[in-house]
Structure formats: C-alpha cells, structure tokens
Amino acid sequence: MPNSLIDDLYLYKYDAANKMRKVINEVQKYYSKPMIKTASVDQNTLIELFSKMLSSLNMTPNDNVKEIMSKIADNTLDKQATMKKDSKERRDDIKIVSKHVKDSHYQVDISKDVIKQNNQEVFMISCYAKDAYLGRYLIKRNFFYTMDREKFANSAYDEILTKVGAVKDRYYNGLIEVAGIFTQVKQILDGVISEIKINEDSLGTTVKR
C-alpha cells in the first residue's frame, strides 16, 4: 500500500507534464502556420484558441498570452545550449508529524523538473501536499516557466520551501492548530506567480476529525 501512495505523486506529475507537452505542441502548430505572421486579427484568433485550450486543460496564463506563445515557440534546445543556466532538477519534502494521536501526519513534496518536448524545454515547479490519514493528496499545484525565466522558477521553489517550512514551525510552536496547516499552505501557493499554472486543488473544506 505505501508504494501505491508514492506512485500517485509521480502519476499526478506525469499528467501535469503531459498537459504542458500538449501546450508546446499546440504552440508549434500555431507558429508553423503562415497566418501567425499576417494580420493582427488572425493572431488574436490564435491567441483566443490558445487561451481556450489552456482553459480546457485547467491551466491559467498569468502573463501576456501572446508573449508566452512567442517565447515557447522560440525556446529551442539548440539556443538554450549556448546559454549558461542552472537547470538542475530539485526535490525536497517537508514532513509534519502530528503532536496528537488523533491528528494526521502531513507531507509536502516540492520539486523542480525540466519538461522537454519537440526540442523545447520549460520548467515545472510542483507542490503536492498529502494527508497521511486520508492517504491522498489534498493540494496539487504546478507552475510553469520558460527557460529564460529560470531565476523566477528557482525563486518560486525557494519561496514555497521556506514558507511551508515556516508553517511547520508555527504548528510545532503552537501558533496554529493542525486544521490550519493546509489552509496556510494553500494561501502560500495562491501567491506564487508563474507564466502558466495548473490548478488541481482537491482541498474543498478544512479537514476535521
């Protein structure tokens, strides 16, 4: 049973990565058409279609959609190979062991991955928070950054890691109750800015036992 729970994390991340690969494929198709270089009305039409596709994948653009499309289309591995970058993948997990038997343990997994598709790359920052008592992830968030914004990807990663660690400390110091842990983690993630994000939250109400 523990193995199946661990596998859930990779399945969720695999699904999120595949959504981003679909986005890259669509951008490539748009930019392979001559009409992208014609009248602005045609570009507006493509941008509208692209935005609808993001919505269908439960993805939300935080920046200018046209600029995102352009950067993804122009972001080839050949060009990135000439740039010095710190594109190392990262992994951290924060475990919050409950102070009382009746309360659950929590685990927050944070990661930075490089998503590759058709000679293109983007960064994916993920944060998944699991309630061990329920045996499922109650918070699932993914944020995406083009390769030229790696410093923002690293900043988001460090922000999540630091602030979730602070939530853990506040719980152990008695400043918040166990019911407030996930609420505060969700508030942290709501404040993270990325070019495109996927909202996969399944946290409906505060868990009480």
ZAZA-640363 format. One line per 4 residues: number of its first residue (from 1); their letters; for each residue x, y, z of N, C-alpha, C. Coordinates in steps of 0.001 Angstrom, whole numbers, padded with zeros to 6 digits. Atoms other than C-alpha are relative to their C-alpha. Example, Ala and Ser with C-alpha at 12.3 -4.5 7.8 and 13.67 -1.06 7.14 Angstrom:
<papas>
1> as> 000890/-001190/000000/012300/-004500/007800/000900/001200/000000  -000820/-001190/-000060/013670/-001060/007140/-000770/001090/000730
</papas>
This chain:
<papas>
1> mpns> 000803/-001217/000000/000000/000000/000000/000842/001276/000000  -000824/-001214/000038/002761/002561/000762/000529/000292/-001389  -000524/-000214/001340/004199/002033/-002727/-001026/000641/-000913  001039/-000558/000863/000868/002832/-004352/-000191/001481/000282
5> lidd> 000128/-001408/-000336/000734/006134/-002459/001152/000804/-000591  -001153/-000672/000581/004246/007045/-003586/-000193/000161/-001502  000199/-000047/001446/003339/006225/-007183/-000999/001076/-000394  000992/-001032/000304/000386/008625/-007008/000667/001324/-000326
9> lyly> -000696/-001254/000213/002782/011548/-006807/000554/000081/-001421  -000603/-000001/001331/004582/010565/-009996/-001051/-000032/-001095  001091/000016/000978/001316/009868/-011801/-000589/001392/-000177  000538/-001355/000076/-000021/013327/-010946/000965/000917/-000755
13> kyda> -000995/-000846/000666/003240/014963/-012049/000133/-000370/-001480  -000056/000447/001397/003325/012871/-015231/-001158/000593/-000794  001173/-000573/000660/-000183/014041/-016069/000184/001503/-000223  -000231/-001435/000129/000774/017683/-015426/001025/000288/-001097
17> ankm> -001023/-000180/001030/003891/017349/-017598/-000577/-000237/-001385  000613/000286/001305/001826/015849/-020413/-000901/001142/-000460  000811/-001165/000360/-000547/018805/-020290/000882/001095/-000588  -000908/-001017/000513/002403/021124/-020777/000548/-000403/-001357
21> rkvi> -000476/000464/001312/003661/018982/-023664/-001055/000268/-001074  001069/-000323/000942/000268/019420/-025325/000023/001485/-000353  -000079/-001441/000242/000635/023180/-024909/001134/000306/-000972  -001143/-000218/000889/004067/023086/-026562/-000330/-000441/-001421
25> nevq> 000384/000492/001329/002697/021004/-029435/-000930/000982/-000711  000944/-000932/000605/-000140/023463/-029999/000682/001292/-000427  -000736/-001218/000353/002191/026451/-029940/000798/-000223/-001277  -000772/000309/001201/004388/024764/-032530/-000899/-000034/-001229
29> kyys> 000928/000047/001141/001376/024136/-034739/-000430/001405/-000406  000409/-001370/000290/000245/027755/-034440/001092/000758/-000754  -001095/-000775/000580/003656/029129/-035296/000519/-000603/-001299  -000390/000578/001283/004121/026765/-038225/-000915/000464/-001128
33> kpmi> 000953/-000481/000999/001160/028403/-039963/000385/001410/-000451  -000331/-001341/000498/001835/031426/-042187/-000893/001091/000578  000941/-001021/-000425/-001217/033183/-040785/000434/000683/001297  -000440/-000630/-001235/000550/033860/-037488/000779/001275/-000302
37> ktas> -000804/-001159/000383/002638/036414/-039371/-000798/001028/-000795  000814/-000911/000795/-000275/038136/-041092/-000706/000999/000878  000744/-001059/-000692/-002971/040474/-039828/-000161/-000307/001482  000118/000160/-001443/-003350/041073/-036107/-001284/-000721/000381
41> vdqn> 001248/000688/-000309/-006911/039785/-036233/000198/-001511/000001  -000295/001424/000024/-005531/036368/-037169/000757/-000408/001257  -000733/000284/-001223/-003111/036498/-034260/-000947/-000002/001197  000973/-000044/-001088/-005951/037467/-031957/-000846/-001267/000032
45> tlie> 000772/001239/000079/-007915/034472/-033185/000792/-001168/000564  -000845/001075/-000505/-004985/032151/-032467/000183/000112/001510  -000159/-000209/-001433/-004491/033686/-029048/-001258/-000431/000742  001266/000412/-000618/-008164/033141/-028263/-000113/-001524/000036
49> lfsk> 000043/001463/000057/-007938/029499/-029380/000970/-000605/001018  -001006/000480/-000943/-004787/029020/-027332/-000505/000151/001436  000533/-000235/-001344/-006446/030520/-024249/-001099/-001009/000335  001059/000988/-000221/-009440/028210/-024685/000593/-001384/000254
53> mlss> -000641/001284/-000208/-007114/025227/-024934/000575/-000087/001412  -000513/-000023/-001365/-005404/026244/-021688/-001119/-000230/001005  001136/000140/-000904/-008778/026537/-020021/-000506/-001438/000039  000477/001384/000066/-009781/023056/-021200/000927/-000950/000750
57> lnmt> -000971/000808/-000732/-006619/021699/-019557/000112/000438/001458  -000006/-000538/-001357/-007401/023560/-016313/001273/000795/000274  -001212/-000792/-000110/-004426/025823/-016983/-000351/001477/-000138  000273/-001431/-000009/-004284/029572/-016421/001279/000778/-000315
61> pndn> -001183/-000832/000266/-001864/032077/-018010/000013/001205/000923  -000125/-001163/-000875/-000563/034724/-015625/000639/001180/-000707  -000655/-001053/000758/001380/036699/-018230/-000728/000209/-001324  000562/-000259/001317/000609/038070/-021692/000033/-001266/-000845
65> vkei> 000105/001271/000713/-000620/035089/-023726/000827/000002/-001280  -000764/-000091/001249/000916/036284/-026991/001492/-000134/000271  -001423/000065/-000349/004287/036714/-025299/000390/-001410/000417  -000270/001379/-000412/004071/033256/-023723/000135/-000896/-001220
69> mski> -000048/000806/001217/003317/031687/-027099/001293/000235/-000755  -001205/-000350/000748/006198/033519/-028721/001244/-000581/000656  -001184/000488/-000694/008695/032542/-026032/000103/-001522/-000062  -000021/001457/000098/007677/028880/-026078/000423/-000437/-001396
73> adnt> -000328/000350/001378/007908/028774/-029869/001471/000247/-000313  -001377/-000393/000304/011349/030417/-029855/001004/-000649/000936  -000839/000543/-001068/012701/028469/-026895/000518/-001388/-000376  -000509/001289/000459/014637/025707/-028685/001191/-000448/000833
77> ldkq> -001112/000541/-000762/017154/023415/-027046/001339/000450/-000582  -001256/-000428/000631/019818/024444/-029582/000415/001374/000511  -000317/-001333/-000499/019577/028073/-028474/000351/-000040/001478  -000252/000047/-001436/019446/027170/-024809/001346/-000630/000312
81> atmk> -001281/000650/-000240/022583/025036/-025154/001136/001007/000033  -001039/-001032/000028/024565/028231/-025790/-000085/000921/001205  000185/-000860/-001156/023266/029850/-022597/000446/-000720/001270  -000394/000581/-001285/024741/029270/-019148/-001209/000049/000925
85> kdsk> 001172/000029/-000865/021955/028128/-016882/000144/-001093/001054  -000034/000966/-001095/021417/026214/-013644/-001293/-000797/-000036  001275/000697/000226/018751/023858/-014910/-000054/-001347/000719  000030/001242/-000762/019255/021214/-012242/-001398/-000231/000561
89> errd> 001266/000354/-000618/016168/019371/-011102/000203/-000083/001511  -000112/-000061/-001456/015437/019686/-007404/-001153/-000758/000646  001030/000713/-000743/013492/017706/-004814/000152/000308/001485  000025/-000139/-001452/012517/018429/-001222/-001350/-000497/000498
93> diki> 001290/000308/-000626/009873/017101/001122/000048/000437/001448  000141/-000472/-001378/008655/018529/004378/-001045/-000864/000692  000909/000863/-000754/007109/016116/006875/-000420/000713/001283  000539/-000600/-001225/004859/017437/009616/-000676/-001104/000795
97> vskh> 000520/001084/-000837/004343/014792/012287/-000928/000607/001047  000998/-000581/-000903/001234/015436/014339/000420/-000139/001457  -000319/000010/-001426/001535/016244/018026/-000983/-000856/000793  001025/000788/-000683/-001581/014232/018879/-000373/-001217/-000834
101> vkds> 000319/001259/000679/-002572/010665/018041/-001210/000143/-000906  001238/-000123/000774/-005980/011749/016755/000197/000764/-001307  -000255/-000807/001200/-004412/014050/014140/000897/-000743/-000984  -000758/000658/001054/-002858/013043/010865/001403/000566/-000118
105> hyqv> -001296/-000503/000426/000701/013346/009644/-000165/000605/-001389  000083/-000653/001297/001349/015537/006608/001342/-000061/-000703  -001228/-000061/000783/003882/015501/003818/-000208/000944/-001182  000047/-000942/001111/004568/018313/001350/001209/-000266/-000892
109> disk> -001058/000293/000969/006574/017355/-001750/000148/001189/-000944  -000297/-001143/000869/008240/020185/-003679/001056/-000439/-001008  -000963/000436/001007/010094/019654/-006963/000117/001006/-001132  -000262/-000781/001208/011615/021388/-009960/000427/-000984/-001086
113> dvik> -000275/000923/001102/011563/019447/-013242/000135/000767/-001308  -000116/-000544/001343/012579/020203/-016803/-000871/-000841/-000932  000903/000689/000926/009794/019297/-019264/000512/000218/-001423  -000539/-000080/001361/011108/018522/-022754/-001019/-000543/-000996
117> qnnq> 000918/000434/001052/009059/018247/-025916/000410/000640/-001322  -000303/-000489/001353/009997/018555/-029597/001097/001062/-000012  -001159/-000888/-000001/013374/020186/-028994/-000247/001306/000757  000300/-001169/-000822/011878/022624/-026471/-000074/-000408/001463
121> evfm> -000009/000255/-001437/012026/022931/-022699/-000764/001070/000755  000539/-000940/-000978/010088/024539/-019862/000256/-000588/001387  -000154/000444/-001373/010491/024368/-016098/-001379/-000212/000628  001219/000247/-000763/007772/022857/-013897/000362/-000048/001483
125> iscy> -000115/000021/-001460/007659/023697/-010188/-001288/-000600/000548  001182/000698/-000523/005324/021345/-008321/000002/000000/001521  000167/000127/-001449/003956/021294/-004791/-001228/-000855/000263  001082/000930/-000303/001853/018363/-003590/-000012/-000260/001506
129> akda> 000122/000176/-001447/000572/018103/-000019/-000962/-001143/000299  000773/001218/-000267/-000684/014788/001333/-000382/-000116/001467  000482/000350/-001329/-002780/013925/004356/000169/-001511/000149  -000288/001425/-000141/-001420/010569/005515/-001190/-000764/000581
133> ylgr> 001176/000655/-000597/-004610/009835/007480/-000990/-000392/-001095  000912/000276/001117/-006743/010077/004335/000686/-000781/-001109  -000746/000731/001014/-003980/008622/002178/-000100/000593/-001388  000080/-000622/001323/-004373/011146/-000623/000513/001435/000054
137> ylik> -000492/-001368/000112/-003057/014439/-001869/-001178/000965/-000031  001081/-000971/-000081/-005334/017312/-000881/000336/001282/-000755  -000415/-001168/000772/-003304/020007/-002636/000977/-000454/-001084  -000867/000337/001128/-001747/019597/-006091/000146/001250/-000858
141> rnff> -000219/-001224/000775/-000193/022637/-007753/001236/-000143/-000880  -001102/000025/000949/002043/023006/-010800/000123/001376/-000644  -000281/-001312/000573/003690/026188/-012098/001065/-000156/-001084  -000896/000167/001133/005485/026599/-015439/000696/001308/-000362
145> ytmd> -000830/-001148/000361/008281/028925/-016559/000813/-000341/-001248  -000860/000210/001155/010042/029302/-019895/001460/000092/000457  -001388/000168/-000418/013800/028713/-019863/000695/001324/000319  -000632/-001287/-000273/014677/032420/-019889/-000406/000565/001361
149> rekf> 000458/-000480/-001310/012895/032786/-016535/000316/-001008/001099  -000374/001005/-001000/014725/030127/-014589/000189/000608/001382  -000198/-000617/-001310/015625/032578/-011841/-001330/000179/000726  001327/-000110/-000614/011885/033088/-011268/-000499/-001372/000451
153> ansa> 000353/001371/-000394/011367/029309/-011197/000702/-000365/001303  -000748/000284/-001227/014113/028974/-008582/-000513/000827/001174  000544/-000859/-001053/012688/031898/-006634/-001311/-000556/000540  001276/000587/-000422/009234/030276/-006574/000241/-001253/000841
157> ydei> -000345/001226/-000738/010753/026975/-005435/000466/000354/001417  -000544/-000380/-001305/012706/028646/-002629/-001078/000625/000888  001081/-000625/-000762/009658/030682/-001597/-000921/-001050/000607  000884/001069/-000492/007470/027579/-001309/000682/-000784/001113
161> ltkv> -000747/000787/-000983/010167/025637/000560/000122/000750/001326  -000188/-000797/-001211/010822/028462/003027/-001309/000219/000754  001267/-000335/-000654/007205/029371/003699/-000719/-001235/000546  000602/001224/-000532/005976/025777/004081/000766/-000440/001249
165> gavk> -000791/000298/-001194/008859/025217/006499/-000418/000873/001174  000465/-000904/-001055/007624/028255/008434/-001347/-000446/000558  001284/000533/-000469/004129/026729/008603/000238/-001156/000971  -000353/001116/-000890/005663/023589/010099/000461/000515/001356
169> dryy> -000498/-000564/-001260/007487/025682/012714/-001129/000622/000813  001116/-000626/-000731/004329/027628/013583/-000879/-001062/000657  000812/001083/-000582/002465/024350/014138/000683/-000570/001240  -000715/000575/-001145/005154/022913/016421/000128/000981/001153
173> ngli> -000090/-001019/-001050/005378/026199/018321/-001358/000372/000569  001326/-000218/-000542/001643/026118/018976/-000686/001263/-000475  000605/-001238/000500/000866/029208/016907/-001207/-000264/-000895  001170/000392/000794/-001576/027356/014638/-000415/-001416/000384
177> evag> 000498/001349/-000243/-003758/024283/015035/000224/-000856/-001244  -000226/000912/001115/-003466/021216/012832/-000931/000311/-001178  000963/-000295/001058/-006575/022293/010907/000443/001161/-000881  -000438/-001157/000764/-004770/025431/009773/001184/-000260/-000911
181> iftq> -001204/000293/000784/-001788/023688/008160/-000272/000090/-001496  000266/000025/001440/-003316/023002/004758/-000551/001331/-000490  000535/-001309/000393/-005168/026304/004710/001138/000972/-000266  -001126/-000910/000186/-001889/028181/005119/000866/-000396/-001186
185> vkqi> -000762/000452/001176/-000096/026026/002529/-000699/000451/-001280  000761/-000426/001179/-002866/026781/000055/000159/001504/-000232  -000186/-001447/000135/-002547/030517/000755/001375/000330/-000569  -001352/-000197/000539/001196/030292/000065/000006/-000242/-001499
189> ldgv> -000007/000362/001421/000606/028601/-003288/-000852/000950/-000831  000827/-000979/000719/-002125/031071/-004239/000804/001241/-000369  -000798/-001195/000253/000523/033777/-004093/001169/-000210/-000947  -001121/000284/000901/003029/032051/-006399/-000367/000424/-001422
193> isei> 000245/-000502/001347/003307/033712/-009819/000834/-000785/-001000  -000716/000679/001083/004229/031762/-012953/-000640/000408/-001317  000554/-000358/001304/003690/032178/-016679/-001274/-000798/-000289  001187/000848/000132/001251/029269/-016762/-000064/-000885/001240
197> kine> 000132/000904/-001135/-000138/027281/-013847/-001191/-000922/-000208  001124/000941/-000016/-002389/024265/-013366/-000551/-000020/001415  000640/000111/-001302/-004851/024379/-010507/-000681/-001359/000116  000563/001338/-000181/-005526/020814/-009378/-000436/-000234/001438
201> dslg> 000377/000141/-001410/-006592/021521/-005811/-001213/-000887/000180  001179/000765/-000384/-008906/018958/-004282/-000381/000325/001449  000314/-000425/-001375/-008998/020780/-000922/-001275/000840/-000014  001274/-000705/000026/-012637/021719/-000512/-000232/000763/001286
205> ttvk> 000223/-000615/-001312/-013079/022382/003172/001088/-000479/000953  -000979/000390/-000992/-010879/022185/006222/-000311/-001398/000525  000185/001366/-000454/-010355/018575/007227/-000100/-000014/001523  000186/000090/-001444/-011681/017870/010716/-000239/-001448/000386
209> r> 000199/001367/-000470/-011504/014684/012675/-000245/000026/001502
</papas>
